[in-house]
Amino acid sequence: MSTTSTEPDSLPRYPRERADFVDPQPSLLTGPPVSPLRFAGGSTGWLVTGYREAREVLQHPALSAERWRGDDTIRVISPELRKKSVDRPGAFLTMDAPKHTRYRSQLTRYFTVRRIRALEPRVDEIVAQCLDALEEAGQPADLVHHYALPIPSLVICEMLGVPYAERATFQQASADLLRQDVDPGVLEKAVETLDAFMTSLVEARRSHPQDDLISTLATSTDLSDEEIVGVSRLLLVAGHETTTNMLSLGTFTLLQQPEQMRRLREDDSLVPGAVEELLRYLSIVNAFPVRIALEDVTIGEVTVRAGESVAVSVPAANRDPALVEDPQTLDVGRGRSSHLAFGYGIHQCLGQHLARIELAAGYRGLLRRFPHLRLAVAPEEVPMRSDMVIYGAHELPVAW
């Protein structure tokens, strides 16, 4: 049974760059399923790359999601930020039960499969509008700016009740939150900007409710305004950043694998399964989630000591042969696997059903409207998001 005993300076850090634009670094795919890692703050912890071990970590009750207790893989957590982040109202993503349960139980009903399916006609309308905007932009056009970013932004804005006209405020603050090397002051400023933005909205909806989720939370739950602000901030950021980057990175990947693109054009009934395969293959969340051991825990052949940080590499775990055969190959006909792109356990992504219908509609719309879609630059000229916590492309110039 292994434990960490190596000096931190001699241990590897988590690799920020991807190989061939989308693949996890080979070191993540060839090592043991649990190995020592040097975290951003200088401490020694563990990196989990095996699929079975990752599932074990994500559902273990002695591994806390309150990552402010320990160290992070990519960013140093300043003492000031650590103090402010403890029990931040509404931030249920970094809470354990029963605090997490209280928030999650009041939100789940709004993200059921049935409720989200009812949104499909509106999502299709938004996709059609964004296809028009992309075409009107002329060639070459940035698929991120004109298509991948507006679709989920419009959807989550309408769902929450956030004015889309004010998108520049929340999109910039969201980008600052997700930078790997962000200055702590900039990070806190981004949180303050989003909180001020959401606070004014929550106060307005409590006084004059409308047909949106913020109004519902303000009038039909026991959540305080401060808690609704925290919940809404999380839903707003997660609700557009992840889908934006899956749409753009998935398109970038398909354009470099024309045989897979051809299969989807010829049979768009494959699209829902292709969404699952792209989620598995690309896994846009880098070196996250992180868990902190509340007591000694055994994961695989390793003993994680109380207080140590454990990082799950979702990109590596989703390329484990224990999950699918030939995991390094993108196969749009593979169908749905039990991948970890949406997490696992009690913190599994609340909005996963919404993301699925947005992605399916987004890919299907591109395939139908632009049968000759192509990159307008060489792949190596596409600016990738190696500097961000959520991977993807900063821009994706395309022509058709």
C-alpha positions, 0 to 999 in steps of 0.5 A: 500500500503506497503513501506519499513520501517523495519530496514535493519539488521532485514530483510532477505538476498537472500538465496544462497543455494537451497533445494534438489539441485534444488528447490528454498528455501521454503521461496521464494515460501511461502511469498508474491509476493513482500517483503522487502529484505536486499541487499548485500551493506546493503540497503533495497530494494525489492524481487519479487517472483510472476510471474505476478509481475516479468513480470511487473518489467522486462518491467517497463520503470521506473525500470532501468537495470543500476544496478550500480545505486543501490545495488546488492542482492549477491555482494557488489559493490565497489565505484571503480567498480561502477565508472568503470561500468557506461556506460561501452562500449558495456555492453548493458545488464545493459543499458536502452533505447535508449543506449540499443536499439542502440546495440540490434538493430545491433545484433538482425538480427544475432540471429533470429530463421531462422539464428539459425536454419541454425546452427543446423547441425553444433551444431549436429556435435559438440554434436557428437564430445563431445559425443565421447570425453566423451566416450573416457574419460572412466568411471566415467567421468565428464560430465561438463568438457567433454560435457556440457562445450565444446558444447556451448563453441565451438558453441559460439567460432565459431560464434564469431570467438574466437579461441577455443584453447584459451578457458582456458583464457576466461573460467577462467575469466568468472568463476571469473566474476560469483563468488558470493564472488569474491574480487573486485580486482579479478572481475576487473582483470577478466574484464581486462583479457577478454577485452585484449583477445577480443581487440586483436581479434577485431583488427585482425578481423578489419584488416583481416575480416573472416566469423564470427560475430566479423568481421561482427560487425567490418566491417558492423556497426558503433560500435567502437572497444571498443564497439565491445569488450564489446559486444563480451565479454558479448556474449562470457560469456553468450553464454557458461556459461548459456547453460553449466549449463543448460545441466549439471543441467538438466542431474543431475535432470533427472537422479534423476527422472528416470520416466521423463528420461524414457519418453524422451528415449521412445519418443525424440519428447518430447525433445524440450518441455522438454527443456522448462520445464527444463528451467522453473523448474531449472531457473539457474539465481539466484537473478537476474535481479536487477532493480533500481527505477528511480521514485516511482513505484507501483508493486502489492501492494507495492510502490517502492521508487525512488532509491530502488533496486528491485531483481527478483527471476526467480527461484521462479517466474517460480514456481508460480502457476500463470504460470503453474499448479502444478509448483513444479513438473517436467513434460517433457510432459508439453510443452512450458510455458511463463517462465522467464528463458530468462527474459522478456521485452527489455532485454530478452535473445538475444541468447535464440534460440541458447540456445534452439537448443544446449540444445535439441541437447545436451540432445537428444545426451546423451539419444541416446548414453548412454541409461544407463547413471547414476550418478557415485556418490551419489547426495549429493557428486555432488559439486553444484554451490551455490557459483556462480551467475549462478547455476549448478554443478561444476562437474557431475561424470557419468557412463554408 
